Amino acid sequence: MSQEQNRLYAFVFKGLLTETALDKAGRAPKGNFSEEWEYETAKRLGIDLLDEEFVIKSRKMAVVYTAICAFENSVREFIEKKLLEEVGENWWELSVKKDIRDKAEARKKSEKDIRWLTPRGGSMIFYTEFGDLISIMGKPDNWLFFEVHIGNIDWAKQIIATLEKSRNIIMHSGELAATDIERVGMFIRDWVQQVG
């Protein structure tokens, strides 16, 4: 082994030892979601003061919302990465219809005026509506980039429209039936198997 390889090996090995030592010292992993965090957050929100029946229903729907939210944001990320790769840094201006851009920019501006509110995300695509994602992918100039992954725009429209309706019911304090939840899961699984 050369002297350069020895130095590289030593550097990597020290890094691994440091990571192990930090983990043993109790370092919390990134994105850590624990029962303790949930308990502390519930206390901060005063959930124990609310009607238990409503809390139980809300917790059930929180699981469904988690799946839909993660799905929605993964679609946003998929669109952004694909258009950035295919169109370049100006993909937002070149690949998104003006009316969608205007709505998103107005939403971002109105949120910016409320400085205490955490921004939605670093990219303008996080200021679009869920249903706008289909319009962005289906725009004729864009569709050639997405067709290879999605195959059929009508299939994608059906998935997004159904999940958006389910999401809106939950976001407006409603409750989905078991059959609706199964449909949400089926559509998410279908999308992941098709698109990746």
PyMOL commands that place a pseudoatom at each C-alpha (Angstrom):
pseudoatom trace, name=CA, resn=MET, resi=1, chain=A, elem=C, hetatm=0, pos=[0.000, 0.000, 0.000]
pseudoatom trace, name=CA, resn=SER, resi=2, chain=A, elem=C, hetatm=0, pos=[1.401, 3.424, -0.948]
pseudoatom trace, name=CA, resn=GLN, resi=3, chain=A, elem=C, hetatm=0, pos=[1.933, 6.231, 1.543]
pseudoatom trace, name=CA, resn=GLU, resi=4, chain=A, elem=C, hetatm=0, pos=[-0.974, 8.177, -0.049]
pseudoatom trace, name=CA, resn=GLN, resi=5, chain=A, elem=C, hetatm=0, pos=[-3.282, 5.161, 0.281]
pseudoatom trace, name=CA, resn=ASN, resi=6, chain=A, elem=C, hetatm=0, pos=[-2.229, 4.766, 3.934]
pseudoatom trace, name=CA, resn=ARG, resi=7, chain=A, elem=C, hetatm=0, pos=[-3.086, 8.415, 4.648]
pseudoatom trace, name=CA, resn=LEU, resi=8, chain=A, elem=C, hetatm=0, pos=[-6.442, 8.067, 2.899]
pseudoatom trace, name=CA, resn=TYR, resi=9, chain=A, elem=C, hetatm=0, pos=[-7.205, 4.862, 4.807]
pseudoatom trace, name=CA, resn=ALA, resi=10, chain=A, elem=C, hetatm=0, pos=[-6.266, 6.513, 8.123]
pseudoatom trace, name=CA, resn=PHE, resi=11, chain=A, elem=C, hetatm=0, pos=[-8.442, 9.543, 7.336]
pseudoatom trace, name=CA, resn=VAL, resi=12, chain=A, elem=C, hetatm=0, pos=[-11.490, 7.395, 6.479]
pseudoatom trace, name=CA, resn=PHE, resi=13, chain=A, elem=C, hetatm=0, pos=[-10.921, 5.147, 9.498]
pseudoatom trace, name=CA, resn=LYS, resi=14, chain=A, elem=C, hetatm=0, pos=[-10.714, 8.156, 11.853]
pseudoatom trace, name=CA, resn=GLY, resi=15, chain=A, elem=C, hetatm=0, pos=[-13.948, 9.478, 10.364]
pseudoatom trace, name=CA, resn=LEU, resi=16, chain=A, elem=C, hetatm=0, pos=[-15.692, 6.157, 11.015]
pseudoatom trace, name=CA, resn=LEU, resi=17, chain=A, elem=C, hetatm=0, pos=[-14.386, 6.091, 14.590]
pseudoatom trace, name=CA, resn=THR, resi=18, chain=A, elem=C, hetatm=0, pos=[-15.638, 9.634, 15.124]
pseudoatom trace, name=CA, resn=GLU, resi=19, chain=A, elem=C, hetatm=0, pos=[-19.102, 8.719, 13.787]
pseudoatom trace, name=CA, resn=THR, resi=20, chain=A, elem=C, hetatm=0, pos=[-19.236, 5.676, 16.078]
pseudoatom trace, name=CA, resn=ALA, resi=21, chain=A, elem=C, hetatm=0, pos=[-18.156, 7.742, 19.094]
pseudoatom trace, name=CA, resn=LEU, resi=22, chain=A, elem=C, hetatm=0, pos=[-20.834, 10.380, 18.360]
pseudoatom trace, name=CA, resn=ASP, resi=23, chain=A, elem=C, hetatm=0, pos=[-23.503, 7.684, 18.064]
pseudoatom trace, name=CA, resn=LYS, resi=24, chain=A, elem=C, hetatm=0, pos=[-22.418, 6.089, 21.363]
pseudoatom trace, name=CA, resn=ALA, resi=25, chain=A, elem=C, hetatm=0, pos=[-22.528, 9.519, 23.019]
pseudoatom trace, name=CA, resn=GLY, resi=26, chain=A, elem=C, hetatm=0, pos=[-26.231, 9.742, 22.164]
pseudoatom trace, name=CA, resn=ARG, resi=27, chain=A, elem=C, hetatm=0, pos=[-26.234, 11.801, 18.984]
pseudoatom trace, name=CA, resn=ALA, resi=28, chain=A, elem=C, hetatm=0, pos=[-29.743, 11.867, 17.517]
pseudoatom trace, name=CA, resn=PRO, resi=29, chain=A, elem=C, hetatm=0, pos=[-29.923, 10.836, 13.857]
pseudoatom trace, name=CA, resn=LYS, resi=30, chain=A, elem=C, hetatm=0, pos=[-31.059, 13.419, 11.293]
pseudoatom trace, name=CA, resn=GLY, resi=31, chain=A, elem=C, hetatm=0, pos=[-34.781, 13.607, 10.887]
pseudoatom trace, name=CA, resn=ASN, resi=32, chain=A, elem=C, hetatm=0, pos=[-35.251, 11.803, 14.183]
pseudoatom trace, name=CA, resn=PHE, resi=33, chain=A, elem=C, hetatm=0, pos=[-38.923, 11.261, 14.987]
pseudoatom trace, name=CA, resn=SER, resi=34, chain=A, elem=C, hetatm=0, pos=[-39.327, 9.609, 18.340]
pseudoatom trace, name=CA, resn=GLU, resi=35, chain=A, elem=C, hetatm=0, pos=[-42.059, 8.929, 20.836]
pseudoatom trace, name=CA, resn=GLU, resi=36, chain=A, elem=C, hetatm=0, pos=[-40.394, 11.502, 23.070]
pseudoatom trace, name=CA, resn=TRP, resi=37, chain=A, elem=C, hetatm=0, pos=[-40.573, 14.151, 20.321]
pseudoatom trace, name=CA, resn=GLU, resi=38, chain=A, elem=C, hetatm=0, pos=[-44.230, 13.291, 19.697]
pseudoatom trace, name=CA, resn=TYR, resi=39, chain=A, elem=C, hetatm=0, pos=[-45.034, 13.466, 23.412]
pseudoatom trace, name=CA, resn=GLU, resi=40, chain=A, elem=C, hetatm=0, pos=[-43.260, 16.822, 23.871]
pseudoatom trace, name=CA, resn=THR, resi=41, chain=A, elem=C, hetatm=0, pos=[-44.919, 18.283, 20.786]
pseudoatom trace, name=CA, resn=ALA, resi=42, chain=A, elem=C, hetatm=0, pos=[-48.351, 17.071, 21.896]
pseudoatom trace, name=CA, resn=LYS, resi=43, chain=A, elem=C, hetatm=0, pos=[-47.764, 18.813, 25.245]
pseudoatom trace, name=CA, resn=ARG, resi=44, chain=A, elem=C, hetatm=0, pos=[-46.779, 22.058, 23.512]
pseudoatom trace, name=CA, resn=LEU, resi=45, chain=A, elem=C, hetatm=0, pos=[-49.940, 21.897, 21.413]
pseudoatom trace, name=CA, resn=GLY, resi=46, chain=A, elem=C, hetatm=0, pos=[-52.263, 21.156, 24.323]
pseudoatom trace, name=CA, resn=ILE, resi=47, chain=A, elem=C, hetatm=0, pos=[-53.638, 17.981, 22.727]
pseudoatom trace, name=CA, resn=ASP, resi=48, chain=A, elem=C, hetatm=0, pos=[-54.451, 16.589, 26.178]
pseudoatom trace, name=CA, resn=LEU, resi=49, chain=A, elem=C, hetatm=0, pos=[-56.985, 19.435, 26.582]
pseudoatom trace, name=CA, resn=LEU, resi=50, chain=A, elem=C, hetatm=0, pos=[-58.967, 18.447, 23.468]
pseudoatom trace, name=CA, resn=ASP, resi=51, chain=A, elem=C, hetatm=0, pos=[-61.836, 15.984, 23.060]
pseudoatom trace, name=CA, resn=GLU, resi=52, chain=A, elem=C, hetatm=0, pos=[-60.308, 12.494, 23.058]
pseudoatom trace, name=CA, resn=GLU, resi=53, chain=A, elem=C, hetatm=0, pos=[-62.636, 11.203, 20.302]
pseudoatom trace, name=CA, resn=PHE, resi=54, chain=A, elem=C, hetatm=0, pos=[-61.497, 13.961, 17.930]
pseudoatom trace, name=CA, resn=VAL, resi=55, chain=A, elem=C, hetatm=0, pos=[-57.855, 13.367, 18.842]
pseudoatom trace, name=CA, resn=ILE, resi=56, chain=A, elem=C, hetatm=0, pos=[-58.137, 9.631, 18.069]
pseudoatom trace, name=CA, resn=LYS, resi=57, chain=A, elem=C, hetatm=0, pos=[-59.802, 10.279, 14.687]
pseudoatom trace, name=CA, resn=SER, resi=58, chain=A, elem=C, hetatm=0, pos=[-57.180, 12.906, 13.875]
pseudoatom trace, name=CA, resn=ARG, resi=59, chain=A, elem=C, hetatm=0, pos=[-54.312, 10.575, 14.750]
pseudoatom trace, name=CA, resn=LYS, resi=60, chain=A, elem=C, hetatm=0, pos=[-55.749, 7.928, 12.409]
pseudoatom trace, name=CA, resn=MET, resi=61, chain=A, elem=C, hetatm=0, pos=[-55.942, 10.460, 9.596]
pseudoatom trace, name=CA, resn=ALA, resi=62, chain=A, elem=C, hetatm=0, pos=[-52.446, 11.737, 10.424]
pseudoatom trace, name=CA, resn=VAL, resi=63, chain=A, elem=C, hetatm=0, pos=[-51.046, 8.414, 9.221]
pseudoatom trace, name=CA, resn=VAL, resi=64, chain=A, elem=C, hetatm=0, pos=[-52.904, 8.773, 5.921]
pseudoatom trace, name=CA, resn=TYR, resi=65, chain=A, elem=C, hetatm=0, pos=[-51.874, 12.407, 5.588]
pseudoatom trace, name=CA, resn=THR, resi=66, chain=A, elem=C, hetatm=0, pos=[-48.247, 11.426, 6.187]
pseudoatom trace, name=CA, resn=ALA, resi=67, chain=A, elem=C, hetatm=0, pos=[-48.380, 9.055, 3.210]
pseudoatom trace, name=CA, resn=ILE, resi=68, chain=A, elem=C, hetatm=0, pos=[-50.077, 11.598, 0.944]
pseudoatom trace, name=CA, resn=CYS, resi=69, chain=A, elem=C, hetatm=0, pos=[-47.760, 14.428, 2.012]
pseudoatom trace, name=CA, resn=ALA, resi=70, chain=A, elem=C, hetatm=0, pos=[-44.641, 12.321, 1.437]
pseudoatom trace, name=CA, resn=PHE, resi=71, chain=A, elem=C, hetatm=0, pos=[-46.026, 11.213, -1.941]
pseudoatom trace, name=CA, resn=GLU, resi=72, chain=A, elem=C, hetatm=0, pos=[-46.868, 14.792, -2.986]
pseudoatom trace, name=CA, resn=ASN, resi=73, chain=A, elem=C, hetatm=0, pos=[-43.425, 16.070, -2.076]
pseudoatom trace, name=CA, resn=SER, resi=74, chain=A, elem=C, hetatm=0, pos=[-41.716, 13.154, -3.830]
pseudoatom trace, name=CA, resn=VAL, resi=75, chain=A, elem=C, hetatm=0, pos=[-43.652, 14.022, -7.017]
pseudoatom trace, name=CA, resn=ARG, resi=76, chain=A, elem=C, hetatm=0, pos=[-42.587, 17.666, -6.658]
pseudoatom trace, name=CA, resn=GLU, resi=77, chain=A, elem=C, hetatm=0, pos=[-38.956, 16.587, -6.249]
pseudoatom trace, name=CA, resn=PHE, resi=78, chain=A, elem=C, hetatm=0, pos=[-39.236, 14.191, -9.214]
pseudoatom trace, name=CA, resn=ILE, resi=79, chain=A, elem=C, hetatm=0, pos=[-40.570, 16.983, -11.452]
pseudoatom trace, name=CA, resn=GLU, resi=80, chain=A, elem=C, hetatm=0, pos=[-37.978, 19.490, -10.313]
pseudoatom trace, name=CA, resn=LYS, resi=81, chain=A, elem=C, hetatm=0, pos=[-35.037, 17.097, -10.768]
pseudoatom trace, name=CA, resn=LYS, resi=82, chain=A, elem=C, hetatm=0, pos=[-36.240, 15.957, -14.188]
pseudoatom trace, name=CA, resn=LEU, resi=83, chain=A, elem=C, hetatm=0, pos=[-36.791, 19.488, -15.501]
pseudoatom trace, name=CA, resn=LEU, resi=84, chain=A, elem=C, hetatm=0, pos=[-33.535, 20.739, -14.008]
pseudoatom trace, name=CA, resn=GLU, resi=85, chain=A, elem=C, hetatm=0, pos=[-31.740, 17.852, -15.728]
pseudoatom trace, name=CA, resn=GLU, resi=86, chain=A, elem=C, hetatm=0, pos=[-33.496, 18.279, -19.090]
pseudoatom trace, name=CA, resn=VAL, resi=87, chain=A, elem=C, hetatm=0, pos=[-34.113, 22.045, -19.315]
pseudoatom trace, name=CA, resn=GLY, resi=88, chain=A, elem=C, hetatm=0, pos=[-31.541, 23.551, -16.983]
pseudoatom trace, name=CA, resn=GLU, resi=89, chain=A, elem=C, hetatm=0, pos=[-31.504, 26.130, -14.212]
pseudoatom trace, name=CA, resn=ASN, resi=90, chain=A, elem=C, hetatm=0, pos=[-34.276, 28.222, -15.813]
pseudoatom trace, name=CA, resn=TRP, resi=91, chain=A, elem=C, hetatm=0, pos=[-36.722, 25.305, -15.820]
pseudoatom trace, name=CA, resn=TRP, resi=92, chain=A, elem=C, hetatm=0, pos=[-39.252, 27.222, -13.670]
pseudoatom trace, name=CA, resn=GLU, resi=93, chain=A, elem=C, hetatm=0, pos=[-39.556, 30.063, -16.195]
pseudoatom trace, name=CA, resn=LEU, resi=94, chain=A, elem=C, hetatm=0, pos=[-39.261, 27.869, -19.284]
pseudoatom trace, name=CA, resn=SER, resi=95, chain=A, elem=C, hetatm=0, pos=[-41.315, 24.810, -18.290]
pseudoatom trace, name=CA, resn=VAL, resi=96, chain=A, elem=C, hetatm=0, pos=[-44.124, 26.076, -16.048]
pseudoatom trace, name=CA, resn=LYS, resi=97, chain=A, elem=C, hetatm=0, pos=[-47.167, 27.926, -17.395]
pseudoatom trace, name=CA, resn=LYS, resi=98, chain=A, elem=C, hetatm=0, pos=[-47.402, 31.581, -16.440]
pseudoatom trace, name=CA, resn=ASP, resi=99, chain=A, elem=C, hetatm=0, pos=[-50.679, 31.208, -14.509]
pseudoatom trace, name=CA, resn=ILE, resi=100, chain=A, elem=C, hetatm=0, pos=[-49.159, 28.478, -12.304]
pseudoatom trace, name=CA, resn=ARG, resi=101, chain=A, elem=C, hetatm=0, pos=[-45.999, 30.543, -11.777]
pseudoatom trace, name=CA, resn=ASP, resi=102, chain=A, elem=C, hetatm=0, pos=[-48.059, 33.622, -10.901]
pseudoatom trace, name=CA, resn=LYS, resi=103, chain=A, elem=C, hetatm=0, pos=[-50.160, 31.713, -8.325]
pseudoatom trace, name=CA, resn=ALA, resi=104, chain=A, elem=C, hetatm=0, pos=[-47.063, 30.176, -6.756]
pseudoatom trace, name=CA, resn=GLU, resi=105, chain=A, elem=C, hetatm=0, pos=[-45.174, 33.459, -6.674]
pseudoatom trace, name=CA, resn=ALA, resi=106, chain=A, elem=C, hetatm=0, pos=[-48.179, 35.240, -5.097]
pseudoatom trace, name=CA, resn=ARG, resi=107, chain=A, elem=C, hetatm=0, pos=[-48.409, 32.494, -2.458]
pseudoatom trace, name=CA, resn=LYS, resi=108, chain=A, elem=C, hetatm=0, pos=[-44.691, 32.803, -1.715]
pseudoatom trace, name=CA, resn=LYS, resi=109, chain=A, elem=C, hetatm=0, pos=[-44.930, 36.603, -1.492]
pseudoatom trace, name=CA, resn=SER, resi=110, chain=A, elem=C, hetatm=0, pos=[-47.907, 36.476, 0.879]
pseudoatom trace, name=CA, resn=GLU, resi=111, chain=A, elem=C, hetatm=0, pos=[-46.048, 34.016, 3.102]
pseudoatom trace, name=CA, resn=LYS, resi=112, chain=A, elem=C, hetatm=0, pos=[-42.894, 36.127, 2.961]
pseudoatom trace, name=CA, resn=ASP, resi=113, chain=A, elem=C, hetatm=0, pos=[-44.867, 39.057, 4.377]
pseudoatom trace, name=CA, resn=ILE, resi=114, chain=A, elem=C, hetatm=0, pos=[-45.524, 36.919, 7.481]
pseudoatom trace, name=CA, resn=ARG, resi=115, chain=A, elem=C, hetatm=0, pos=[-41.912, 36.720, 8.633]
pseudoatom trace, name=CA, resn=TRP, resi=116, chain=A, elem=C, hetatm=0, pos=[-42.598, 34.489, 11.625]
pseudoatom trace, name=CA, resn=LEU, resi=117, chain=A, elem=C, hetatm=0, pos=[-43.946, 31.714, 9.382]
pseudoatom trace, name=CA, resn=THR, resi=118, chain=A, elem=C, hetatm=0, pos=[-41.499, 29.051, 8.203]
pseudoatom trace, name=CA, resn=PRO, resi=119, chain=A, elem=C, hetatm=0, pos=[-41.193, 29.001, 4.376]
pseudoatom trace, name=CA, resn=ARG, resi=120, chain=A, elem=C, hetatm=0, pos=[-42.610, 25.972, 2.539]
pseudoatom trace, name=CA, resn=GLY, resi=121, chain=A, elem=C, hetatm=0, pos=[-39.383, 25.092, 0.780]
pseudoatom trace, name=CA, resn=GLY, resi=122, chain=A, elem=C, hetatm=0, pos=[-36.430, 26.360, -1.172]
pseudoatom trace, name=CA, resn=SER, resi=123, chain=A, elem=C, hetatm=0, pos=[-37.935, 25.791, -4.589]
pseudoatom trace, name=CA, resn=MET, resi=124, chain=A, elem=C, hetatm=0, pos=[-40.928, 27.473, -6.230]
pseudoatom trace, name=CA, resn=ILE, resi=125, chain=A, elem=C, hetatm=0, pos=[-42.478, 24.067, -6.955]
pseudoatom trace, name=CA, resn=PHE, resi=126, chain=A, elem=C, hetatm=0, pos=[-43.336, 23.801, -3.239]
pseudoatom trace, name=CA, resn=TYR, resi=127, chain=A, elem=C, hetatm=0, pos=[-45.642, 26.810, -3.654]
pseudoatom trace, name=CA, resn=THR, resi=128, chain=A, elem=C, hetatm=0, pos=[-47.734, 25.149, -6.369]
pseudoatom trace, name=CA, resn=GLU, resi=129, chain=A, elem=C, hetatm=0, pos=[-50.979, 23.325, -5.740]
pseudoatom trace, name=CA, resn=PHE, resi=130, chain=A, elem=C, hetatm=0, pos=[-51.010, 19.526, -5.822]
pseudoatom trace, name=CA, resn=GLY, resi=131, chain=A, elem=C, hetatm=0, pos=[-53.121, 19.505, -9.009]
pseudoatom trace, name=CA, resn=ASP, resi=132, chain=A, elem=C, hetatm=0, pos=[-50.685, 21.862, -10.750]
pseudoatom trace, name=CA, resn=LEU, resi=133, chain=A, elem=C, hetatm=0, pos=[-48.128, 19.066, -10.829]
pseudoatom trace, name=CA, resn=ILE, resi=134, chain=A, elem=C, hetatm=0, pos=[-50.091, 17.292, -13.569]
pseudoatom trace, name=CA, resn=SER, resi=135, chain=A, elem=C, hetatm=0, pos=[-50.253, 20.488, -15.615]
pseudoatom trace, name=CA, resn=ILE, resi=136, chain=A, elem=C, hetatm=0, pos=[-46.495, 20.896, -15.326]
pseudoatom trace, name=CA, resn=MET, resi=137, chain=A, elem=C, hetatm=0, pos=[-45.742, 17.298, -16.372]
pseudoatom trace, name=CA, resn=GLY, resi=138, chain=A, elem=C, hetatm=0, pos=[-48.410, 17.288, -19.089]
pseudoatom trace, name=CA, resn=LYS, resi=139, chain=A, elem=C, hetatm=0, pos=[-47.317, 20.535, -20.754]
pseudoatom trace, name=CA, resn=PRO, resi=140, chain=A, elem=C, hetatm=0, pos=[-46.446, 19.425, -24.323]
pseudoatom trace, name=CA, resn=ASP, resi=141, chain=A, elem=C, hetatm=0, pos=[-42.803, 20.539, -24.131]
pseudoatom trace, name=CA, resn=ASN, resi=142, chain=A, elem=C, hetatm=0, pos=[-42.390, 18.733, -20.807]
pseudoatom trace, name=CA, resn=TRP, resi=143, chain=A, elem=C, hetatm=0, pos=[-44.329, 15.543, -21.487]
pseudoatom trace, name=CA, resn=LEU, resi=144, chain=A, elem=C, hetatm=0, pos=[-41.536, 14.036, -23.583]
pseudoatom trace, name=CA, resn=PHE, resi=145, chain=A, elem=C, hetatm=0, pos=[-39.346, 14.046, -20.438]
pseudoatom trace, name=CA, resn=PHE, resi=146, chain=A, elem=C, hetatm=0, pos=[-42.012, 12.405, -18.261]
pseudoatom trace, name=CA, resn=GLU, resi=147, chain=A, elem=C, hetatm=0, pos=[-43.704, 10.009, -20.691]
pseudoatom trace, name=CA, resn=VAL, resi=148, chain=A, elem=C, hetatm=0, pos=[-40.873, 7.501, -20.421]
pseudoatom trace, name=CA, resn=HIS, resi=149, chain=A, elem=C, hetatm=0, pos=[-41.505, 7.264, -16.657]
pseudoatom trace, name=CA, resn=ILE, resi=150, chain=A, elem=C, hetatm=0, pos=[-45.266, 7.682, -16.449]
pseudoatom trace, name=CA, resn=GLY, resi=151, chain=A, elem=C, hetatm=0, pos=[-46.488, 6.232, -19.737]
pseudoatom trace, name=CA, resn=ASN, resi=152, chain=A, elem=C, hetatm=0, pos=[-50.016, 7.666, -19.688]
pseudoatom trace, name=CA, resn=ILE, resi=153, chain=A, elem=C, hetatm=0, pos=[-50.914, 11.180, -18.536]
pseudoatom trace, name=CA, resn=ASP, resi=154, chain=A, elem=C, hetatm=0, pos=[-54.553, 10.209, -17.868]
pseudoatom trace, name=CA, resn=TRP, resi=155, chain=A, elem=C, hetatm=0, pos=[-53.383, 7.534, -15.434]
pseudoatom trace, name=CA, resn=ALA, resi=156, chain=A, elem=C, hetatm=0, pos=[-51.250, 10.119, -13.609]
pseudoatom trace, name=CA, resn=LYS, resi=157, chain=A, elem=C, hetatm=0, pos=[-54.153, 12.625, -13.575]
pseudoatom trace, name=CA, resn=GLN, resi=158, chain=A, elem=C, hetatm=0, pos=[-56.412, 10.041, -11.948]
pseudoatom trace, name=CA, resn=ILE, resi=159, chain=A, elem=C, hetatm=0, pos=[-53.871, 9.328, -9.218]
pseudoatom trace, name=CA, resn=ILE, resi=160, chain=A, elem=C, hetatm=0, pos=[-53.114, 12.970, -8.450]
pseudoatom trace, name=CA, resn=ALA, resi=161, chain=A, elem=C, hetatm=0, pos=[-56.811, 13.995, -8.538]
pseudoatom trace, name=CA, resn=THR, resi=162, chain=A, elem=C, hetatm=0, pos=[-57.856, 11.169, -6.208]
pseudoatom trace, name=CA, resn=LEU, resi=163, chain=A, elem=C, hetatm=0, pos=[-55.033, 11.770, -3.751]
pseudoatom trace, name=CA, resn=GLU, resi=164, chain=A, elem=C, hetatm=0, pos=[-55.683, 15.523, -3.816]
pseudoatom trace, name=CA, resn=LYS, resi=165, chain=A, elem=C, hetatm=0, pos=[-59.358, 14.963, -2.933]
pseudoatom trace, name=CA, resn=SER, resi=166, chain=A, elem=C, hetatm=0, pos=[-58.404, 12.611, -0.102]
pseudoatom trace, name=CA, resn=ARG, resi=167, chain=A, elem=C, hetatm=0, pos=[-55.784, 15.069, 1.147]
pseudoatom trace, name=CA, resn=ASN, resi=168, chain=A, elem=C, hetatm=0, pos=[-58.311, 17.915, 1.126]
pseudoatom trace, name=CA, resn=ILE, resi=169, chain=A, elem=C, hetatm=0, pos=[-60.821, 15.899, 3.153]
pseudoatom trace, name=CA, resn=ILE, resi=170, chain=A, elem=C, hetatm=0, pos=[-58.170, 15.237, 5.808]
pseudoatom trace, name=CA, resn=MET, resi=171, chain=A, elem=C, hetatm=0, pos=[-56.872, 18.819, 5.745]
pseudoatom trace, name=CA, resn=HIS, resi=172, chain=A, elem=C, hetatm=0, pos=[-60.398, 20.110, 6.373]
pseudoatom trace, name=CA, resn=SER, resi=173, chain=A, elem=C, hetatm=0, pos=[-60.799, 17.903, 9.456]
pseudoatom trace, name=CA, resn=GLY, resi=174, chain=A, elem=C, hetatm=0, pos=[-62.628, 15.089, 7.678]
pseudoatom trace, name=CA, resn=GLU, resi=175, chain=A, elem=C, hetatm=0, pos=[-62.154, 11.356, 7.985]
pseudoatom trace, name=CA, resn=LEU, resi=176, chain=A, elem=C, hetatm=0, pos=[-61.612, 8.849, 5.186]
pseudoatom trace, name=CA, resn=ALA, resi=177, chain=A, elem=C, hetatm=0, pos=[-63.318, 5.455, 5.149]
pseudoatom trace, name=CA, resn=ALA, resi=178, chain=A, elem=C, hetatm=0, pos=[-61.215, 2.285, 5.065]
pseudoatom trace, name=CA, resn=THR, resi=179, chain=A, elem=C, hetatm=0, pos=[-61.962, 1.827, 1.339]
pseudoatom trace, name=CA, resn=ASP, resi=180, chain=A, elem=C, hetatm=0, pos=[-60.695, 5.354, 0.631]
pseudoatom trace, name=CA, resn=ILE, resi=181, chain=A, elem=C, hetatm=0, pos=[-57.531, 4.634, 2.606]
pseudoatom trace, name=CA, resn=GLU, resi=182, chain=A, elem=C, hetatm=0, pos=[-56.990, 1.414, 0.645]
pseudoatom trace, name=CA, resn=ARG, resi=183, chain=A, elem=C, hetatm=0, pos=[-57.396, 3.376, -2.616]
pseudoatom trace, name=CA, resn=VAL, resi=184, chain=A, elem=C, hetatm=0, pos=[-54.815, 5.930, -1.462]
pseudoatom trace, name=CA, resn=GLY, resi=185, chain=A, elem=C, hetatm=0, pos=[-52.375, 3.121, -0.662]
pseudoatom trace, name=CA, resn=MET, resi=186, chain=A, elem=C, hetatm=0, pos=[-53.040, 1.363, -3.970]
pseudoatom trace, name=CA, resn=PHE, resi=187, chain=A, elem=C, hetatm=0, pos=[-52.413, 4.551, -5.970]
pseudoatom trace, name=CA, resn=ILE, resi=188, chain=A, elem=C, hetatm=0, pos=[-49.216, 5.351, -4.089]
pseudoatom trace, name=CA, resn=ARG, resi=189, chain=A, elem=C, hetatm=0, pos=[-47.918, 1.795, -4.615]
pseudoatom trace, name=CA, resn=ASP, resi=190, chain=A, elem=C, hetatm=0, pos=[-48.875, 1.897, -8.320]
pseudoatom trace, name=CA, resn=TRP, resi=191, chain=A, elem=C, hetatm=0, pos=[-47.053, 5.209, -8.796]
pseudoatom trace, name=CA, resn=VAL, resi=192, chain=A, elem=C, hetatm=0, pos=[-43.922, 4.019, -7.010]
pseudoatom trace, name=CA, resn=GLN, resi=193, chain=A, elem=C, hetatm=0, pos=[-43.834, 0.793, -9.046]
pseudoatom trace, name=CA, resn=GLN, resi=194, chain=A, elem=C, hetatm=0, pos=[-44.321, 2.705, -12.306]
pseudoatom trace, name=CA, resn=VAL, resi=195, chain=A, elem=C, hetatm=0, pos=[-42.229, 5.810, -11.738]
pseudoatom trace, name=CA, resn=GLY, resi=196, chain=A, elem=C, hetatm=0, pos=[-39.787, 4.684, -9.062]
for i in range(1, 196): cmd.bond("trace and resi %d" % i, "trace and resi %d" % (i + 1))
show_as sticks, trace
zoom trace
